[in-house]
Amino acid sequence: MVATTAVTAALILVAGCGGSDKKSDSGSGNGGQSTTSATPSAPTVPSFDPPKALSVAAAFPSADYQGRSALDEAQMGIAGQVALVGGFAGLNGHDVANPNNQWMIPSKSADTTTVSGASKPMAAKVDGKDVAVVAYAEEDKGNGTQKPSGLILVQWIDVMTGKKIAEVSTPVSTLDGTGSDAIGSPKLTNTAYDPETGQVAVGVSTIGNSSVLSKTLAVFADPKTQKSTIMPAITPAAVHDGVIAGAKGSNDAKATDGTILLADGASGKVTKQLPLKQPVPTPLAGGAKHAYFYGSRYTDYDAGIAVSAIYALDLSTGAVVQTAPALPQKDVVGYDCIADQATSIVCTSNGNSGPEEILGLDDTTGKKTWGYTSLSGGRVVPQRVTAAYHGVVYAQTEAQPVLLDAKTGQDLPSAAPSSGGPSSSDTPSSGVTPSSGDSASTGDTPSESDSPSDNGDLGLTLYNGKQESPVAVSPFGGVYRQLPTGNDSSDLESVCIFVKATA
């Protein structure tokens, strides 16, 4: 067992910044129960919307397994009070209040199928339930007269029961060859989803060669209808109430056919197109009101002179608002953006080793509301913005996690790390590996050779003592991925650290 000198770092936000300080009722809206117990109601943990203090409370190992692809890196998420660990093999759920409530939903149900890609777990509400949404890219070698095909599989899982409430499998290509590198094999490029409905749009590209062109497409899937729609040549940026925003065009630096558009998800019909006279724009993020893209075009190709902007596309009217970079154009490569599922979008510059920029956009108007660069002096641009939730930005600097007000960009004070590790009351008791009787339904648990088995919470012995910024947040807290450390971690791919909300 690894000896841990844990340090609990609590991030304290001042009252009145980034959302209401009112403690929410952690028991409302869940209505589920442990998959291994017949207790009348599920245990709960305190919740705050948004979380304004975070403290390490649990560690959930993600086991390595024979045959794991080097591309199969565990993805962490949280939906309600359930921490999520996803990968090519499937999705694991860990109820942070009840360690007996653990489940695993596999990514495939047929021996003829190979999984070559998995999305990050996404959290949504479907019929008032906390639901995890996950997408997979798969290759099916066919059976009988069926040709080998590339598939996009989307699953929606009630996190409190571990039961699938919907699943949609969409053939997107015909394969020529075998394995994940076969011509026609689908690859996930990005995902956009609506946290209010669970609708999702999956960006896909297929492998091509000199004789078979690679394809770009979007797959829209709806948990209510359990149907999907394929939209050729589109990369999605946002989904809201059945409307998809996306981009299409050529990647060539001299291309002028780059277009942003709106489409009806159910029918796939494009309802509005706005040519930008540049190469295809890059989707950044989606809010309830706008979709966001980054685009750049040369005004003098031979001289290397270009102009760029962030474009906010109104999901209702198709109106566009542009935001110019604050950095010199020579230092602009692109942006990474995150929506806070309320009214703010936060973006940081990426892909350069020079000056850096962070800015906030009001999703109601699509306009920039704040921002600064590393050239401004007096403030440090965070290394990474890891999450944003209901008015709070969670970010990581070189020294520590930090918090910003999503609407103003102002720092939210954080407390210095306290001495000692989490108390025993902070940590759930050791978990159990779900047995076949714990699963959502027969066949929902893969065989031992198919995927790793999770060992549940190990009492934080795998926590390395350095709290980091969460990559996903709910009112109950957040999660992030930690690399395993110590002699007892050789059979682990990573560790999911849960930081509970304490204020």
C-alpha positions in Angstrom: 0.0 0.0 0.0 1.3 3.4 -0.9 1.8 5.8 2.0 0.2 9.2 1.1 0.9 12.5 2.6 -2.3 14.1 1.4 -2.9 17.8 1.4 -6.5 18.9 1.1 -6.6 22.2 -0.9 -9.9 23.9 -0.6 -10.9 26.5 -3.1 -13.1 29.2 -1.4 -15.1 31.7 -3.4 -16.4 34.9 -2.0 -20.1 35.2 -1.6 -22.1 36.8 -4.4 -19.6 36.0 -7.2 -20.4 33.6 -10.0 -23.8 32.5 -8.9 -26.0 32.0 -5.9 -24.5 30.8 -2.6 -27.7 29.1 -1.6 -27.2 25.4 -0.7 -29.4 23.3 -3.0 -31.4 20.3 -1.9 -29.2 17.3 -2.8 -32.0 14.9 -2.6 -34.3 16.4 -5.1 -34.6 15.1 -8.6 -32.5 11.9 -8.1 -35.1 9.3 -7.2 -32.7 6.4 -7.8 -31.2 3.8 -5.6 -28.1 1.7 -5.3 -27.9 -1.2 -7.8 -26.9 -3.5 -4.9 -29.3 -2.3 -2.2 -33.1 -2.1 -1.8 -32.9 1.0 0.4 -35.9 3.3 0.0 -33.8 6.3 -1.0 -30.3 6.8 -2.2 -27.7 8.4 0.1 -26.8 11.9 -0.9 -24.0 14.4 -0.4 -24.3 18.2 0.1 -24.6 20.2 -3.1 -24.0 23.8 -4.0 -24.8 25.4 -7.4 -22.2 26.3 -8.4 -19.6 24.7 -6.1 -17.6 27.4 -4.4 -15.2 25.3 -2.3 -13.8 21.9 -3.4 -12.1 19.3 -1.3 -10.6 16.0 -2.3 -13.0 13.2 -1.0 -12.5 10.0 -3.0 -10.3 8.2 -5.5 -11.6 5.8 -8.1 -8.9 3.7 -9.9 -9.2 3.0 -13.7 -7.6 -0.4 -14.2 -5.3 -1.1 -17.1 -6.1 -4.2 -19.1 -4.6 -6.5 -21.7 -5.0 -5.2 -25.3 -5.7 -1.6 -24.3 -5.0 0.8 -27.2 -2.4 3.5 -26.6 -5.1 5.9 -27.7 -7.5 4.7 -25.0 -7.0 7.2 -22.2 -9.6 7.3 -19.5 -12.0 10.3 -19.8 -13.5 11.7 -16.6 -16.9 13.2 -16.1 -19.6 13.7 -13.4 -23.4 13.7 -13.7 -25.3 14.6 -10.5 -23.6 12.7 -7.7 -22.0 10.0 -9.8 -18.4 10.2 -11.0 -17.9 8.8 -14.5 -14.8 7.1 -15.9 -15.0 6.3 -19.6 -12.9 4.6 -22.2 -13.0 2.3 -25.2 -14.3 -0.6 -23.1 -17.3 1.3 -21.7 -18.5 3.7 -19.0 -18.0 3.2 -15.2 -20.2 5.0 -12.7 -19.3 5.6 -9.0 -21.9 7.1 -6.7 -19.8 9.4 -4.5 -22.4 9.1 -1.7 -22.9 5.4 -1.8 -19.8 3.3 -2.7 -22.0 0.2 -3.1 -23.7 1.8 -6.1 -21.2 1.2 -8.9 -21.9 0.1 -12.4 -20.3 -0.5 -15.8 -22.0 -0.3 -19.2 -20.0 -1.8 -22.0 -19.4 0.0 -25.3 -20.2 -3.0 -27.4 -22.6 -6.0 -27.4 -21.2 -8.1 -30.3 -18.0 -10.0 -30.6 -17.7 -8.8 -34.2 -17.3 -5.2 -33.1 -14.1 -3.3 -32.3 -14.2 0.1 -30.5 -11.6 2.7 -31.8 -12.8 5.9 -30.1 -14.8 7.2 -27.1 -16.1 10.6 -26.2 -15.7 12.3 -22.9 -18.7 11.5 -20.7 -21.3 14.2 -20.9 -23.9 15.1 -18.3 -27.5 15.9 -19.2 -31.1 15.9 -17.9 -33.6 13.5 -19.5 -37.1 13.4 -18.0 -35.7 15.1 -14.9 -33.0 12.4 -14.4 -29.3 12.8 -14.3 -28.0 11.1 -17.4 -24.6 10.3 -18.8 -24.2 10.6 -22.5 -21.3 8.9 -24.3 -20.4 8.3 -28.0 -18.2 5.6 -29.5 -16.6 5.0 -32.9 -16.8 1.3 -33.8 -15.9 -1.1 -36.6 -18.1 -4.1 -37.2 -16.6 -6.8 -39.4 -20.0 -8.0 -40.4 -21.8 -11.3 -40.2 -23.2 -13.5 -42.9 -24.1 -11.3 -45.9 -23.5 -8.1 -44.0 -20.6 -6.0 -45.2 -18.1 -4.6 -42.7 -19.2 -1.2 -41.5 -18.2 1.8 -39.5 -20.6 2.7 -36.7 -21.3 5.6 -34.3 -22.9 4.4 -31.1 -24.5 6.8 -28.6 -25.7 5.7 -25.2 -27.7 7.5 -22.5 -27.4 6.0 -19.0 -29.4 6.9 -15.9 -26.5 7.4 -13.5 -28.4 6.6 -10.3 -29.5 3.2 -11.5 -26.8 2.3 -14.0 -29.5 1.5 -16.6 -29.4 2.5 -20.2 -32.4 4.5 -21.1 -31.6 4.9 -24.8 -29.1 3.7 -27.4 -28.7 4.6 -31.0 -26.3 2.8 -33.4 -25.7 4.6 -36.8 -23.9 3.0 -39.8 -21.7 5.8 -41.3 -19.4 3.9 -43.7 -18.5 0.7 -45.5 -15.1 -0.7 -44.5 -12.4 -2.0 -46.8 -10.1 -4.1 -44.7 -10.0 -4.9 -41.0 -9.0 -3.2 -37.8 -9.2 0.5 -36.8 -7.0 1.6 -39.7 -9.2 0.0 -42.3 -10.4 2.3 -45.1 -13.7 3.8 -44.1 -13.1 3.4 -40.3 -14.8 6.3 -38.4 -13.0 8.6 -36.0 -14.5 11.0 -33.6 -13.5 14.6 -34.2 -15.7 16.3 -31.6 -19.1 16.2 -29.9 -21.7 18.8 -29.2 -24.7 18.2 -26.9 -27.7 19.8 -25.3 -27.5 19.4 -21.4 -31.2 20.2 -21.2 -32.4 17.4 -23.6 -29.5 15.0 -24.0 -29.5 15.5 -27.8 -26.1 15.1 -29.2 -24.2 15.8 -32.5 -21.1 13.7 -33.1 -18.4 14.9 -35.5 -17.0 12.1 -37.6 -14.2 11.7 -40.1 -13.5 8.4 -42.0 -10.1 7.1 -43.1 -9.4 7.4 -46.8 -6.5 6.7 -49.2 -5.4 7.7 -52.7 -8.5 6.1 -54.2 -11.1 6.5 -51.5 -11.7 10.0 -50.1 -12.0 10.7 -46.4 -15.5 11.8 -45.4 -16.6 14.4 -42.8 -20.0 14.2 -41.3 -22.2 14.8 -38.3 -24.5 12.3 -36.6 -27.4 13.8 -34.7 -29.0 11.5 -32.1 -32.0 12.0 -29.8 -32.8 9.9 -26.7 -36.5 10.6 -26.9 -37.0 9.3 -30.5 -33.9 6.9 -30.3 -33.3 7.9 -33.9 -30.4 9.5 -35.7 -29.7 11.6 -38.7 -26.5 11.8 -40.8 -25.5 15.2 -42.1 -22.7 15.0 -44.7 -19.7 17.4 -44.8 -20.7 19.1 -41.5 -18.6 19.4 -38.3 -20.9 20.3 -35.4 -20.4 23.1 -32.9 -23.6 23.2 -30.9 -26.9 21.5 -30.3 -29.9 23.1 -28.7 -33.6 22.1 -28.7 -33.2 20.1 -32.0 -31.1 22.8 -33.8 -27.6 22.1 -34.9 -24.9 24.7 -35.7 -21.9 23.5 -37.7 -19.3 24.4 -40.2 -18.3 23.1 -43.6 -15.7 23.8 -46.3 -12.1 23.0 -47.3 -9.1 23.0 -45.1 -6.7 24.4 -47.8 -5.1 27.7 -46.6 -6.3 29.5 -49.7 -9.9 28.1 -49.6 -12.8 30.5 -49.7 -15.7 28.1 -49.2 -15.8 28.1 -45.4 -19.3 28.3 -44.2 -21.2 28.3 -40.9 -24.7 27.0 -40.8 -27.9 26.0 -39.0 -29.7 22.7 -39.5 -32.7 20.8 -38.2 -31.4 17.8 -36.4 -34.3 15.5 -36.9 -34.5 16.0 -40.7 -30.9 17.1 -41.4 -32.2 20.0 -43.5 -29.9 23.0 -43.6 -32.0 26.1 -42.7 -29.4 28.8 -43.0 -25.9 29.2 -44.4 -23.4 32.0 -44.0 -20.4 32.0 -46.2 -17.3 33.5 -44.6 -15.0 33.5 -47.6 -12.2 31.6 -45.8 -11.1 28.0 -45.1 -13.5 25.9 -43.0 -14.0 27.5 -39.5 -13.1 25.5 -36.4 -16.1 24.8 -34.0 -15.3 26.0 -30.5 -18.3 25.6 -28.2 -22.0 25.9 -28.0 -24.3 27.6 -25.6 -28.1 27.9 -25.3 -28.2 31.0 -27.6 -25.1 30.9 -29.8 -22.6 28.6 -31.4 -18.9 29.7 -31.5 -16.3 29.2 -34.2 -12.8 30.3 -35.0 -11.8 31.4 -38.5 -8.8 32.9 -40.2 -8.1 34.0 -43.8 -5.1 35.4 -45.6 -5.4 39.0 -46.9 -2.0 38.6 -48.5 -1.0 34.9 -48.8 2.5 35.6 -50.2 3.3 38.1 -47.5 1.7 35.8 -44.8 -0.7 38.5 -43.7 -4.0 37.1 -42.2 -6.9 38.2 -40.2 -8.9 36.1 -37.7 -11.9 36.2 -35.5 -14.2 34.3 -33.1 -17.7 34.1 -34.7 -20.8 33.8 -32.5 -23.8 32.4 -34.6 -27.3 33.0 -33.1 -29.1 29.7 -33.0 -32.5 31.3 -33.6 -31.8 34.1 -36.1 -28.6 33.2 -37.8 -27.1 36.6 -37.0 -23.3 36.6 -36.5 -21.2 38.6 -34.0 -17.4 38.8 -34.5 -14.7 39.1 -31.8 -11.2 40.0 -32.9 -8.2 38.6 -31.0 -6.5 40.9 -28.5 -3.1 39.3 -29.4 -1.0 40.4 -32.4 -2.2 38.4 -35.4 1.2 36.7 -35.7 0.7 35.1 -32.3 -2.8 33.8 -32.9 -3.2 30.1 -33.8 -6.7 29.3 -32.4 -8.8 29.0 -29.3 -10.2 26.5 -26.9 -13.6 27.4 -25.5 -15.9 26.1 -22.7 -19.6 26.9 -22.1 -20.7 27.2 -18.4 -24.2 25.9 -19.1 -25.6 29.3 -18.1 -24.8 32.5 -19.9 -21.0 32.6 -20.3 -18.4 31.2 -22.7 -14.7 31.2 -21.7 -11.9 31.0 -24.3 -8.1 30.7 -24.1 -5.6 30.9 -27.0 -3.9 27.7 -27.9 -1.1 26.2 -30.0 1.5 28.9 -29.5 4.5 29.3 -27.2 4.3 33.1 -27.2 1.8 35.5 -25.6 -1.5 34.0 -24.3 -5.0 35.3 -24.1 -8.2 34.5 -22.1 -11.6 36.1 -22.7 -15.2 35.8 -21.8 -18.3 36.0 -24.0 -21.9 36.7 -23.0 -23.9 33.9 -24.6 -27.0 36.1 -24.5 -25.5 38.5 -27.0 -22.5 36.6 -28.4 -20.3 39.6 -27.5 -17.0 39.8 -25.6 -17.4 41.0 -22.0 -13.9 40.7 -20.6 -10.4 39.5 -21.4 -6.7 40.0 -21.0 -3.4 38.7 -22.3 -0.1 37.8 -20.9 1.2 41.0 -22.4 -1.1 43.1 -20.2 1.0 42.7 -17.0 -0.3 42.2 -13.5 -2.2 39.0 -14.2 -1.3 35.4 -15.3 -3.3 33.7 -18.0 -4.1 30.2 -16.7 -2.3 27.3 -18.2 -5.6 25.6 -18.8 -9.3 26.4 -18.3 -10.5 22.9 -17.3 -14.2 23.5 -16.7 -16.9 26.2 -16.4 -20.2 25.7 -14.6 -23.0 28.1 -13.8 -20.9 31.3 -13.5 -17.6 29.9 -12.3 -14.5 29.2 -14.3 -12.2 26.4 -13.0 -8.6 26.7 -14.2 -5.1 25.5 -13.5 -2.0 27.7 -13.2 1.5 26.4 -12.7 1.2 26.8 -9.0 -2.4 25.8 -8.1 -6.0 25.6 -9.2 -7.7 29.0 -9.5 -11.3 30.3 -9.9 -12.6 33.1 -12.0 -16.0 34.8 -12.3 -17.3 33.7 -15.7 -19.1 37.0 -16.2 -16.3 39.4 -15.3 -13.1 37.5 -15.4 -12.2 38.6 -11.9 -10.2 36.4 -9.6 -12.2 34.6 -6.9 -10.0 34.2 -3.8 -8.8 30.8 -2.8 -7.6 29.6 0.5 -4.2 28.2 1.1 -4.0 24.4 1.3 -4.7 23.1 4.8 -2.4 20.6 6.5 -3.2 17.0 6.6 -5.4 14.8 4.3 -9.1 14.4 4.1 -10.7 13.0 7.2 -12.3 9.6 7.3 -15.7 11.3 7.1 -14.7 12.8 3.8 -14.0 9.5 2.2 -16.6 6.8 1.3 -15.8 3.3 2.5 -14.0 1.0 0.2 -16.1 0.2 -2.8 -16.9 -3.2 -4.3 -16.5 -4.4 -7.8 -20.0 -4.7 -9.4 -21.0 -8.3 -9.9 -23.3 -9.5 -12.7 -26.2 -9.0 -10.3 -25.3 -5.3 -9.9 -25.5 -4.6 -13.6 -28.3 -2.7 -15.3 -29.4 -5.8 -17.3 -28.1 -9.1 -18.4 -25.2 -8.6 -20.8 -24.5 -5.1 -19.6 -21.3 -6.2 -17.9 -18.4 -7.3 -20.2 -16.5 -10.4 -19.6 -13.2 -10.3 -17.8 -11.3 -10.4 -21.1 -13.3 -7.5 -22.5 -12.5 -4.7 -20.1 -11.0 -3.8 -16.8 -12.9 -4.2 -13.6 -13.0 -1.2 -11.3 -11.9 -1.8 -7.7 -14.0 1.0 -6.3 -12.7 3.7 -3.9 -9.4 2.7 -2.2 -9.6 5.2 0.7 -7.5 7.8 -1.1 -4.3 5.8 -0.9 -3.9 6.5 -4.6 -4.3 10.3 -4.2 -0.9 12.0 -4.8 -1.5 14.8 -2.3 -1.7 17.6 -4.9 -5.2 18.8 -5.7 -5.9 19.9 -9.3 -8.6 21.8 -11.1 -11.6 19.6 -12.0 -12.3 18.8 -15.7 -16.1 18.4 -15.1 -18.3 19.9 -12.4 -21.8 19.3 -11.0 -23.5 20.8 -7.9 -22.0 17.9 -5.9 -18.4 18.6 -6.9 -16.0 17.8 -9.6 -13.6 15.2 -11.0 -10.2 15.1 -12.7 -7.7 12.5 -14.0 -4.6 11.8 -12.1 -1.8 9.5 -13.2 -1.2 6.6 -10.9 1.8 6.7 -8.6 3.5 4.3 -6.3 4.4 0.6 -6.3 0.8 -0.5 -6.1 -0.3 1.3 -9.2 1.4 -0.7 -12.0 -2.0 -2.3 -13.0 -3.8 1.1 -13.2 -4.2 3.3 -16.3 -5.2 6.3 -14.2 -7.1 7.5 -11.1 -10.3 9.5 -11.0 -10.1 12.0 -8.2 -13.5 13.3 -6.8 -13.5 16.7 -5.2 -16.6 17.3 -3.2 -18.4 20.6 -2.9 -18.2 22.1 0.6 -19.6 25.5 -0.1 
